[in-house]
């Protein structure tokens, strides 16, 4: 998926189709530009529903790895 992306005269870039499909980026999707270590990073906005789903999936994976709840004091 490594490929050059060029900036046009108006400062626009085109995100390749494979990346848009993989990240479910559609017309109207909000992206937040950020500069990290001298690089441009685009962050996809997450809806509350998507966030809740991701948290739930993470919790399930964590439960499987830990075989039970983790006391709060052990988290930090």
PyMOL Python script that loads the backbone (N, CA, C, O; Angstrom):
from pymol import cmd

cmd.read_pdbstr("""\
ATOM      1  N   UNK A   1       0.818  -1.202   0.000  1.00  0.00           N
ATOM      2  CA  UNK A   1       0.000   0.000   0.000  1.00  0.00           C
ATOM      3  C   UNK A   1       0.861   1.265   0.000  1.00  0.00           C
ATOM      4  O   UNK A   1       0.331   2.376   0.030  1.00  0.00           O
ATOM      5  N   UNK A   2       2.178   1.100  -0.033  1.00  0.00           N
ATOM      6  CA  UNK A   2       3.058   2.267  -0.085  1.00  0.00           C
ATOM      7  C   UNK A   2       3.021   2.865  -1.481  1.00  0.00           C
ATOM      8  O   UNK A   2       3.330   2.197  -2.467  1.00  0.00           O
ATOM      9  N   UNK A   3       2.645   4.112  -1.547  1.00  0.00           N
ATOM     10  CA  UNK A   3       2.650   4.804  -2.828  1.00  0.00           C
ATOM     11  C   UNK A   3       2.775   6.292  -2.578  1.00  0.00           C
ATOM     12  O   UNK A   3       2.458   6.800  -1.502  1.00  0.00           O
ATOM     13  N   UNK A   4       3.249   6.974  -3.610  1.00  0.00           N
ATOM     14  CA  UNK A   4       3.378   8.428  -3.522  1.00  0.00           C
ATOM     15  C   UNK A   4       2.009   9.070  -3.665  1.00  0.00           C
ATOM     16  O   UNK A   4       1.188   8.652  -4.482  1.00  0.00           O
ATOM     17  N   UNK A   5       1.783  10.076  -2.867  1.00  0.00           N
ATOM     18  CA  UNK A   5       0.572  10.887  -2.991  1.00  0.00           C
ATOM     19  C   UNK A   5       1.061  12.308  -3.215  1.00  0.00           C
ATOM     20  O   UNK A   5       1.839  12.834  -2.420  1.00  0.00           O
ATOM     21  N   UNK A   6       0.619  12.912  -4.264  1.00  0.00           N
ATOM     22  CA  UNK A   6       1.065  14.267  -4.596  1.00  0.00           C
ATOM     23  C   UNK A   6       0.022  15.304  -4.191  1.00  0.00           C
ATOM     24  O   UNK A   6      -1.180  15.039  -4.170  1.00  0.00           O
ATOM     25  N   UNK A   7       0.517  16.469  -3.878  1.00  0.00           N
ATOM     26  CA  UNK A   7      -0.347  17.602  -3.540  1.00  0.00           C
ATOM     27  C   UNK A   7      -0.574  18.391  -4.820  1.00  0.00           C
ATOM     28  O   UNK A   7       0.379  18.709  -5.532  1.00  0.00           O
ATOM     29  N   UNK A   8      -1.846  18.711  -5.121  1.00  0.00           N
ATOM     30  CA  UNK A   8      -2.115  19.472  -6.347  1.00  0.00           C
ATOM     31  C   UNK A   8      -1.913  20.966  -6.101  1.00  0.00           C
ATOM     32  O   UNK A   8      -1.567  21.374  -4.992  1.00  0.00           O
ATOM     33  N   UNK A   9      -2.129  21.781  -7.135  1.00  0.00           N
ATOM     34  CA  UNK A   9      -1.896  23.228  -7.050  1.00  0.00           C
ATOM     35  C   UNK A   9      -2.744  23.911  -5.990  1.00  0.00           C
ATOM     36  O   UNK A   9      -2.367  24.965  -5.480  1.00  0.00           O
ATOM     37  N   UNK A  10      -3.876  23.324  -5.657  1.00  0.00           N
ATOM     38  CA  UNK A  10      -4.762  23.908  -4.645  1.00  0.00           C
ATOM     39  C   UNK A  10      -4.492  23.346  -3.248  1.00  0.00           C
ATOM     40  O   UNK A  10      -5.221  23.655  -2.305  1.00  0.00           O
ATOM     41  N   UNK A  11      -3.445  22.521  -3.110  1.00  0.00           N
ATOM     42  CA  UNK A  11      -3.086  21.975  -1.806  1.00  0.00           C
ATOM     43  C   UNK A  11      -3.860  20.723  -1.418  1.00  0.00           C
ATOM     44  O   UNK A  11      -3.822  20.306  -0.261  1.00  0.00           O
ATOM     45  N   UNK A  12      -4.561  20.122  -2.370  1.00  0.00           N
ATOM     46  CA  UNK A  12      -5.377  18.939  -2.077  1.00  0.00           C
ATOM     47  C   UNK A  12      -4.583  17.661  -2.313  1.00  0.00           C
ATOM     48  O   UNK A  12      -3.660  17.616  -3.126  1.00  0.00           O
ATOM     49  N   UNK A  13      -4.971  16.625  -1.576  1.00  0.00           N
ATOM     50  CA  UNK A  13      -4.402  15.300  -1.798  1.00  0.00           C
ATOM     51  C   UNK A  13      -5.550  14.328  -2.048  1.00  0.00           C
ATOM     52  O   UNK A  13      -6.682  14.566  -1.629  1.00  0.00           O
ATOM     53  N   UNK A  14      -5.245  13.235  -2.733  1.00  0.00           N
ATOM     54  CA  UNK A  14      -6.238  12.192  -2.974  1.00  0.00           C
ATOM     55  C   UNK A  14      -5.796  10.956  -2.201  1.00  0.00           C
ATOM     56  O   UNK A  14      -4.717  10.416  -2.443  1.00  0.00           O
ATOM     57  N   UNK A  15      -6.634  10.513  -1.271  1.00  0.00           N
ATOM     58  CA  UNK A  15      -6.341   9.301  -0.509  1.00  0.00           C
ATOM     59  C   UNK A  15      -6.665   8.117  -1.416  1.00  0.00           C
ATOM     60  O   UNK A  15      -7.778   8.026  -1.934  1.00  0.00           O
ATOM     61  N   UNK A  16      -5.707   7.208  -1.617  1.00  0.00           N
ATOM     62  CA  UNK A  16      -5.950   6.071  -2.508  1.00  0.00           C
ATOM     63  C   UNK A  16      -7.178   5.251  -2.097  1.00  0.00           C
ATOM     64  O   UNK A  16      -7.502   5.130  -0.915  1.00  0.00           O
ATOM     65  N   UNK A  17      -7.843   4.697  -3.101  1.00  0.00           N
ATOM     66  CA  UNK A  17      -9.085   3.941  -2.901  1.00  0.00           C
ATOM     67  C   UNK A  17      -8.916   2.817  -1.882  1.00  0.00           C
ATOM     68  O   UNK A  17      -9.785   2.615  -1.034  1.00  0.00           O
ATOM     69  N   UNK A  18      -7.793   2.079  -1.959  1.00  0.00           N
ATOM     70  CA  UNK A  18      -7.579   0.959  -1.033  1.00  0.00           C
ATOM     71  C   UNK A  18      -7.586   1.428   0.419  1.00  0.00           C
ATOM     72  O   UNK A  18      -8.131   0.756   1.295  1.00  0.00           O
ATOM     73  N   UNK A  19      -6.981   2.577   0.663  1.00  0.00           N
ATOM     74  CA  UNK A  19      -6.923   3.124   2.025  1.00  0.00           C
ATOM     75  C   UNK A  19      -8.305   3.598   2.456  1.00  0.00           C
ATOM     76  O   UNK A  19      -8.735   3.338   3.580  1.00  0.00           O
ATOM     77  N   UNK A  20      -9.005   4.301   1.550  1.00  0.00           N
ATOM     78  CA  UNK A  20     -10.363   4.768   1.891  1.00  0.00           C
ATOM     79  C   UNK A  20     -11.271   3.603   2.238  1.00  0.00           C
ATOM     80  O   UNK A  20     -12.036   3.669   3.201  1.00  0.00           O
ATOM     81  N   UNK A  21     -11.186   2.528   1.450  1.00  0.00           N
ATOM     82  CA  UNK A  21     -12.036   1.360   1.713  1.00  0.00           C
ATOM     83  C   UNK A  21     -11.662   0.683   3.030  1.00  0.00           C
ATOM     84  O   UNK A  21     -12.534   0.314   3.817  1.00  0.00           O
ATOM     85  N   UNK A  22     -10.384   0.527   3.258  1.00  0.00           N
ATOM     86  CA  UNK A  22      -9.919  -0.147   4.487  1.00  0.00           C
ATOM     87  C   UNK A  22     -10.321   0.610   5.745  1.00  0.00           C
ATOM     88  O   UNK A  22     -10.654   0.002   6.762  1.00  0.00           O
ATOM     89  N   UNK A  23     -10.289   1.941   5.673  1.00  0.00           N
ATOM     90  CA  UNK A  23     -10.623   2.771   6.836  1.00  0.00           C
ATOM     91  C   UNK A  23     -12.063   3.267   6.819  1.00  0.00           C
ATOM     92  O   UNK A  23     -12.474   4.035   7.689  1.00  0.00           O
ATOM     93  N   UNK A  24     -12.827   2.820   5.819  1.00  0.00           N
ATOM     94  CA  UNK A  24     -14.229   3.230   5.680  1.00  0.00           C
ATOM     95  C   UNK A  24     -14.369   4.755   5.619  1.00  0.00           C
ATOM     96  O   UNK A  24     -15.215   5.344   6.291  1.00  0.00           O
ATOM     97  N   UNK A  25     -13.527   5.372   4.805  1.00  0.00           N
ATOM     98  CA  UNK A  25     -13.575   6.821   4.599  1.00  0.00           C
ATOM     99  C   UNK A  25     -14.440   7.080   3.375  1.00  0.00           C
ATOM    100  O   UNK A  25     -14.134   6.631   2.271  1.00  0.00           O
ATOM    101  N   UNK A  26     -15.510   7.804   3.590  1.00  0.00           N
ATOM    102  CA  UNK A  26     -16.471   8.103   2.524  1.00  0.00           C
ATOM    103  C   UNK A  26     -16.604   9.616   2.379  1.00  0.00           C
ATOM    104  O   UNK A  26     -16.144  10.357   3.248  1.00  0.00           O
ATOM    105  N   UNK A  27     -17.228  10.089   1.295  1.00  0.00           N
ATOM    106  CA  UNK A  27     -17.439  11.535   1.168  1.00  0.00           C
ATOM    107  C   UNK A  27     -18.142  12.076   2.416  1.00  0.00           C
ATOM    108  O   UNK A  27     -19.157  11.535   2.855  1.00  0.00           O
ATOM    109  N   UNK A  28     -17.591  13.137   2.971  1.00  0.00           N
ATOM    110  CA  UNK A  28     -18.175  13.741   4.171  1.00  0.00           C
ATOM    111  C   UNK A  28     -17.534  13.272   5.469  1.00  0.00           C
ATOM    112  O   UNK A  28     -17.797  13.845   6.527  1.00  0.00           O
ATOM    113  N   UNK A  29     -16.686  12.225   5.407  1.00  0.00           N
ATOM    114  CA  UNK A  29     -15.999  11.745   6.611  1.00  0.00           C
ATOM    115  C   UNK A  29     -15.062  12.839   7.111  1.00  0.00           C
ATOM    116  O   UNK A  29     -14.318  13.431   6.328  1.00  0.00           O
ATOM    117  N   UNK A  30     -15.100  13.106   8.411  1.00  0.00           N
ATOM    118  CA  UNK A  30     -14.230  14.132   8.992  1.00  0.00           C
ATOM    119  C   UNK A  30     -12.866  13.537   9.318  1.00  0.00           C
ATOM    120  O   UNK A  30     -12.759  12.474   9.929  1.00  0.00           O
ATOM    121  N   UNK A  31     -11.821  14.258   8.890  1.00  0.00           N
ATOM    122  CA  UNK A  31     -10.445  13.900   9.206  1.00  0.00           C
ATOM    123  C   UNK A  31      -9.803  15.086   9.905  1.00  0.00           C
ATOM    124  O   UNK A  31     -10.042  16.236   9.536  1.00  0.00           O
ATOM    125  N   UNK A  32      -8.991  14.807  10.913  1.00  0.00           N
ATOM    126  CA  UNK A  32      -8.315  15.867  11.649  1.00  0.00           C
ATOM    127  C   UNK A  32      -6.821  15.809  11.344  1.00  0.00           C
ATOM    128  O   UNK A  32      -6.168  14.811  11.651  1.00  0.00           O
ATOM    129  N   UNK A  33      -6.263  16.885  10.735  1.00  0.00           N
ATOM    130  CA  UNK A  33      -4.829  16.893  10.453  1.00  0.00           C
ATOM    131  C   UNK A  33      -4.036  17.191  11.717  1.00  0.00           C
ATOM    132  O   UNK A  33      -4.445  17.999  12.550  1.00  0.00           O
ATOM    133  N   UNK A  34      -2.890  16.521  11.842  1.00  0.00           N
ATOM    134  CA  UNK A  34      -2.041  16.690  13.014  1.00  0.00           C
ATOM    135  C   UNK A  34      -0.594  16.558  12.548  1.00  0.00           C
ATOM    136  O   UNK A  34      -0.306  15.792  11.629  1.00  0.00           O
ATOM    137  N   UNK A  35       0.303  17.291  13.168  1.00  0.00           N
ATOM    138  CA  UNK A  35       1.722  17.163  12.848  1.00  0.00           C
ATOM    139  C   UNK A  35       2.385  16.437  14.008  1.00  0.00           C
ATOM    140  O   UNK A  35       2.329  16.889  15.152  1.00  0.00           O
ATOM    141  N   UNK A  36       3.019  15.297  13.699  1.00  0.00           N
ATOM    142  CA  UNK A  36       3.723  14.499  14.705  1.00  0.00           C
ATOM    143  C   UNK A  36       5.119  14.200  14.187  1.00  0.00           C
ATOM    144  O   UNK A  36       5.280  13.605  13.121  1.00  0.00           O
ATOM    145  N   UNK A  37       6.114  14.609  14.932  1.00  0.00           N
ATOM    146  CA  UNK A  37       7.514  14.355  14.572  1.00  0.00           C
ATOM    147  C   UNK A  37       7.806  14.777  13.130  1.00  0.00           C
ATOM    148  O   UNK A  37       8.485  14.063  12.392  1.00  0.00           O
ATOM    149  N   UNK A  38       7.285  15.943  12.735  1.00  0.00           N
ATOM    150  CA  UNK A  38       7.543  16.469  11.403  1.00  0.00           C
ATOM    151  C   UNK A  38       6.779  15.778  10.286  1.00  0.00           C
ATOM    152  O   UNK A  38       7.103  15.955   9.111  1.00  0.00           O
ATOM    153  N   UNK A  39       5.764  14.990  10.640  1.00  0.00           N
ATOM    154  CA  UNK A  39       4.964  14.280   9.639  1.00  0.00           C
ATOM    155  C   UNK A  39       3.508  14.687   9.739  1.00  0.00           C
ATOM    156  O   UNK A  39       3.014  15.024  10.816  1.00  0.00           O
ATOM    157  N   UNK A  40       2.827  14.652   8.606  1.00  0.00           N
ATOM    158  CA  UNK A  40       1.392  14.917   8.575  1.00  0.00           C
ATOM    159  C   UNK A  40       0.659  13.621   8.883  1.00  0.00           C
ATOM    160  O   UNK A  40       0.893  12.597   8.240  1.00  0.00           O
ATOM    161  N   UNK A  41      -0.228  13.670   9.869  1.00  0.00           N
ATOM    162  CA  UNK A  41      -1.036  12.510  10.242  1.00  0.00           C
ATOM    163  C   UNK A  41      -2.490  12.927  10.136  1.00  0.00           C
ATOM    164  O   UNK A  41      -2.873  13.978  10.652  1.00  0.00           O
ATOM    165  N   UNK A  42      -3.302  12.121   9.476  1.00  0.00           N
ATOM    166  CA  UNK A  42      -4.737  12.386   9.386  1.00  0.00           C
ATOM    167  C   UNK A  42      -5.455  11.412  10.304  1.00  0.00           C
ATOM    168  O   UNK A  42      -5.318  10.197  10.161  1.00  0.00           O
ATOM    169  N   UNK A  43      -6.218  11.944  11.241  1.00  0.00           N
ATOM    170  CA  UNK A  43      -6.975  11.117  12.173  1.00  0.00           C
ATOM    171  C   UNK A  43      -8.434  11.117  11.770  1.00  0.00           C
ATOM    172  O   UNK A  43      -9.025  12.173  11.546  1.00  0.00           O
ATOM    173  N   UNK A  44      -9.008   9.944  11.680  1.00  0.00           N
ATOM    174  CA  UNK A  44     -10.422   9.826  11.328  1.00  0.00           C
ATOM    175  C   UNK A  44     -11.256  10.073  12.577  1.00  0.00           C
ATOM    176  O   UNK A  44     -10.997   9.503  13.637  1.00  0.00           O
ATOM    177  N   UNK A  45     -12.261  10.931  12.435  1.00  0.00           N
ATOM    178  CA  UNK A  45     -13.175  11.189  13.547  1.00  0.00           C
ATOM    179  C   UNK A  45     -13.949   9.908  13.837  1.00  0.00           C
ATOM    180  O   UNK A  45     -14.319   9.175  12.920  1.00  0.00           O
ATOM    181  N   UNK A  46     -14.186   9.649  15.100  1.00  0.00           N
ATOM    182  CA  UNK A  46     -14.909   8.453  15.512  1.00  0.00           C
ATOM    183  C   UNK A  46     -16.235   8.859  16.120  1.00  0.00           C
ATOM    184  O   UNK A  46     -16.291   9.749  16.969  1.00  0.00           O
ATOM    185  N   UNK A  47     -17.297   8.209  15.689  1.00  0.00           N
ATOM    186  CA  UNK A  47     -18.607   8.489  16.279  1.00  0.00           C
ATOM    187  C   UNK A  47     -18.669   7.846  17.661  1.00  0.00           C
ATOM    188  O   UNK A  47     -17.877   6.958  17.977  1.00  0.00           O
ATOM    189  N   UNK A  48     -19.600   8.293  18.468  1.00  0.00           N
ATOM    190  CA  UNK A  48     -19.775   7.734  19.810  1.00  0.00           C
ATOM    191  C   UNK A  48     -20.042   6.237  19.709  1.00  0.00           C
ATOM    192  O   UNK A  48     -19.496   5.452  20.486  1.00  0.00           O
ATOM    193  N   UNK A  49     -20.869   5.845  18.769  1.00  0.00           N
ATOM    194  CA  UNK A  49     -21.207   4.428  18.590  1.00  0.00           C
ATOM    195  C   UNK A  49     -19.971   3.594  18.234  1.00  0.00           C
ATOM    196  O   UNK A  49     -19.766   2.508  18.775  1.00  0.00           O
ATOM    197  N   UNK A  50     -19.151   4.120  17.314  1.00  0.00           N
ATOM    198  CA  UNK A  50     -17.925   3.413  16.928  1.00  0.00           C
ATOM    199  C   UNK A  50     -16.979   3.299  18.116  1.00  0.00           C
ATOM    200  O   UNK A  50     -16.364   2.255  18.333  1.00  0.00           O
ATOM    201  N   UNK A  51     -16.864   4.386  18.888  1.00  0.00           N
ATOM    202  CA  UNK A  51     -15.988   4.392  20.055  1.00  0.00           C
ATOM    203  C   UNK A  51     -16.450   3.355  21.073  1.00  0.00           C
ATOM    204  O   UNK A  51     -15.637   2.594  21.598  1.00  0.00           O
ATOM    205  N   UNK A  52     -17.749   3.323  21.353  1.00  0.00           N
ATOM    206  CA  UNK A  52     -18.287   2.357  22.311  1.00  0.00           C
ATOM    207  C   UNK A  52     -18.015   0.928  21.848  1.00  0.00           C
ATOM    208  O   UNK A  52     -17.677   0.064  22.657  1.00  0.00           O
ATOM    209  N   UNK A  53     -18.159   0.683  20.567  1.00  0.00           N
ATOM    210  CA  UNK A  53     -17.907  -0.646  20.013  1.00  0.00           C
ATOM    211  C   UNK A  53     -16.433  -1.028  20.166  1.00  0.00           C
ATOM    212  O   UNK A  53     -16.115  -2.163  20.521  1.00  0.00           O
ATOM    213  N   UNK A  54     -15.539  -0.077  19.897  1.00  0.00           N
ATOM    214  CA  UNK A  54     -14.108  -0.337  20.034  1.00  0.00           C
ATOM    215  C   UNK A  54     -13.742  -0.622  21.482  1.00  0.00           C
ATOM    216  O   UNK A  54     -12.947  -1.520  21.755  1.00  0.00           O
ATOM    217  N   UNK A  55     -14.319   0.138  22.417  1.00  0.00           N
ATOM    218  CA  UNK A  55     -14.054  -0.078  23.841  1.00  0.00           C
ATOM    219  C   UNK A  55     -14.537  -1.466  24.252  1.00  0.00           C
ATOM    220  O   UNK A  55     -13.838  -2.184  24.967  1.00  0.00           O
ATOM    221  N   UNK A  56     -15.723  -1.839  23.804  1.00  0.00           N
ATOM    222  CA  UNK A  56     -16.282  -3.157  24.144  1.00  0.00           C
ATOM    223  C   UNK A  56     -15.379  -4.279  23.618  1.00  0.00           C
ATOM    224  O   UNK A  56     -15.095  -5.236  24.338  1.00  0.00           O
ATOM    225  N   UNK A  57     -14.930  -4.160  22.368  1.00  0.00           N
ATOM    226  CA  UNK A  57     -14.023  -5.163  21.794  1.00  0.00           C
ATOM    227  C   UNK A  57     -12.720  -5.246  22.576  1.00  0.00           C
ATOM    228  O   UNK A  57     -12.205  -6.336  22.823  1.00  0.00           O
ATOM    229  N   UNK A  58     -12.189  -4.088  22.965  1.00  0.00           N
ATOM    230  CA  UNK A  58     -10.955  -4.054  23.745  1.00  0.00           C
ATOM    231  C   UNK A  58     -11.157  -4.736  25.095  1.00  0.00           C
ATOM    232  O   UNK A  58     -10.307  -5.509  25.537  1.00  0.00           O
ATOM    233  N   UNK A  59     -12.287  -4.446  25.749  1.00  0.00           N
ATOM    234  CA  UNK A  59     -12.575  -5.063  27.041  1.00  0.00           C
ATOM    235  C   UNK A  59     -12.647  -6.580  26.920  1.00  0.00           C
ATOM    236  O   UNK A  59     -12.125  -7.294  27.776  1.00  0.00           O
ATOM    237  N   UNK A  60     -13.286  -7.078  25.870  1.00  0.00           N
ATOM    238  CA  UNK A  60     -13.404  -8.524  25.670  1.00  0.00           C
ATOM    239  C   UNK A  60     -12.034  -9.166  25.464  1.00  0.00           C
ATOM    240  O   UNK A  60     -11.750 -10.221  26.030  1.00  0.00           O
ATOM    241  N   UNK A  61     -11.186  -8.532  24.655  1.00  0.00           N
ATOM    242  CA  UNK A  61      -9.836  -9.056  24.436  1.00  0.00           C
ATOM    243  C   UNK A  61      -9.034  -9.044  25.732  1.00  0.00           C
ATOM    244  O   UNK A  61      -8.309  -9.995  26.027  1.00  0.00           O
ATOM    245  N   UNK A  62      -9.164  -7.967  26.505  1.00  0.00           N
ATOM    246  CA  UNK A  62      -8.445  -7.845  27.769  1.00  0.00           C
ATOM    247  C   UNK A  62      -8.895  -8.915  28.760  1.00  0.00           C
ATOM    248  O   UNK A  62      -8.068  -9.503  29.457  1.00  0.00           O
ATOM    249  N   UNK A  63     -10.196  -9.169  28.824  1.00  0.00           N
ATOM    250  CA  UNK A  63     -10.720 -10.211  29.718  1.00  0.00           C
ATOM    251  C   UNK A  63     -10.135 -11.581  29.379  1.00  0.00           C
ATOM    252  O   UNK A  63      -9.784 -12.354  30.270  1.00  0.00           O
ATOM    253  N   UNK A  64     -10.034 -11.871  28.080  1.00  0.00           N
ATOM    254  CA  UNK A  64      -9.481 -13.158  27.653  1.00  0.00           C
ATOM    255  C   UNK A  64      -8.012 -13.283  28.045  1.00  0.00           C
ATOM    256  O   UNK A  64      -7.555 -14.354  28.444  1.00  0.00           O
ATOM    257  N   UNK A  65      -7.279 -12.179  27.929  1.00  0.00           N
ATOM    258  CA  UNK A  65      -5.854 -12.202  28.261  1.00  0.00           C
ATOM    259  C   UNK A  65      -5.603 -12.289  29.762  1.00  0.00           C
ATOM    260  O   UNK A  65      -4.649 -12.933  30.200  1.00  0.00           O
ATOM    261  N   UNK A  66      -6.447 -11.649  30.538  1.00  0.00           N
ATOM    262  CA  UNK A  66      -6.213 -11.574  31.985  1.00  0.00           C
ATOM    263  C   UNK A  66      -7.005 -12.603  32.772  1.00  0.00           C
ATOM    264  O   UNK A  66      -6.738 -12.818  33.955  1.00  0.00           O
ATOM    265  N   UNK A  67      -7.965 -13.236  32.141  1.00  0.00           N
ATOM    266  CA  UNK A  67      -8.815 -14.242  32.788  1.00  0.00           C
ATOM    267  C   UNK A  67      -9.522 -13.687  34.016  1.00  0.00           C
ATOM    268  O   UNK A  67      -9.620 -14.358  35.043  1.00  0.00           O
ATOM    269  N   UNK A  68     -10.003 -12.478  33.905  1.00  0.00           N
ATOM    270  CA  UNK A  68     -10.771 -11.882  34.996  1.00  0.00           C
ATOM    271  C   UNK A  68     -10.517 -10.398  35.105  1.00  0.00           C
ATOM    272  O   UNK A  68      -9.687  -9.849  34.380  1.00  0.00           O
ATOM    273  N   UNK A  69     -11.235  -9.736  36.017  1.00  0.00           N
ATOM    274  CA  UNK A  69     -11.063  -8.292  36.187  1.00  0.00           C
ATOM    275  C   UNK A  69      -9.693  -7.946  36.769  1.00  0.00           C
ATOM    276  O   UNK A  69      -9.091  -8.737  37.494  1.00  0.00           O
ATOM    277  N   UNK A  70      -9.219  -6.754  36.436  1.00  0.00           N
ATOM    278  CA  UNK A  70      -7.951  -6.252  36.962  1.00  0.00           C
ATOM    279  C   UNK A  70      -8.274  -5.164  37.974  1.00  0.00           C
ATOM    280  O   UNK A  70      -9.004  -4.228  37.650  1.00  0.00           O
ATOM    281  N   UNK A  71      -7.744  -5.264  39.201  1.00  0.00           N
ATOM    282  CA  UNK A  71      -7.982  -4.195  40.181  1.00  0.00           C
ATOM    283  C   UNK A  71      -7.441  -2.863  39.657  1.00  0.00           C
ATOM    284  O   UNK A  71      -6.380  -2.821  39.035  1.00  0.00           O
ATOM    285  N   UNK A  72      -8.167  -1.790  39.910  1.00  0.00           N
ATOM    286  CA  UNK A  72      -7.793  -0.462  39.416  1.00  0.00           C
ATOM    287  C   UNK A  72      -6.368  -0.089  39.796  1.00  0.00           C
ATOM    288  O   UNK A  72      -5.643   0.471  38.974  1.00  0.00           O
ATOM    289  N   UNK A  73      -5.952  -0.385  41.015  1.00  0.00           N
ATOM    290  CA  UNK A  73      -4.608   0.006  41.464  1.00  0.00           C
ATOM    291  C   UNK A  73      -3.503  -0.684  40.658  1.00  0.00           C
ATOM    292  O   UNK A  73      -2.377  -0.188  40.620  1.00  0.00           O
ATOM    293  N   UNK A  74      -3.796  -1.805  40.021  1.00  0.00           N
ATOM    294  CA  UNK A  74      -2.788  -2.485  39.201  1.00  0.00           C
ATOM    295  C   UNK A  74      -2.692  -1.903  37.792  1.00  0.00           C
ATOM    296  O   UNK A  74      -1.743  -2.194  37.063  1.00  0.00           O
ATOM    297  N   UNK A  75      -3.659  -1.090  37.410  1.00  0.00           N
ATOM    298  CA  UNK A  75      -3.641  -0.485  36.081  1.00  0.00           C
ATOM    299  C   UNK A  75      -2.628   0.645  35.977  1.00  0.00           C
ATOM    300  O   UNK A  75      -2.124   0.925  34.890  1.00  0.00           O
ATOM    301  N   UNK A  76      -2.326   1.296  37.089  1.00  0.00           N
ATOM    302  CA  UNK A  76      -1.462   2.481  37.052  1.00  0.00           C
ATOM    303  C   UNK A  76      -0.197   2.297  37.806  1.00  0.00           C
ATOM    304  O   UNK A  76       0.627   3.211  37.861  1.00  0.00           O
TER     305      UNK A  76
END
""", "prot")
cmd.dss("prot")
cmd.show_as("cartoon", "prot")
cmd.util.cbc("prot")
cmd.orient("prot")
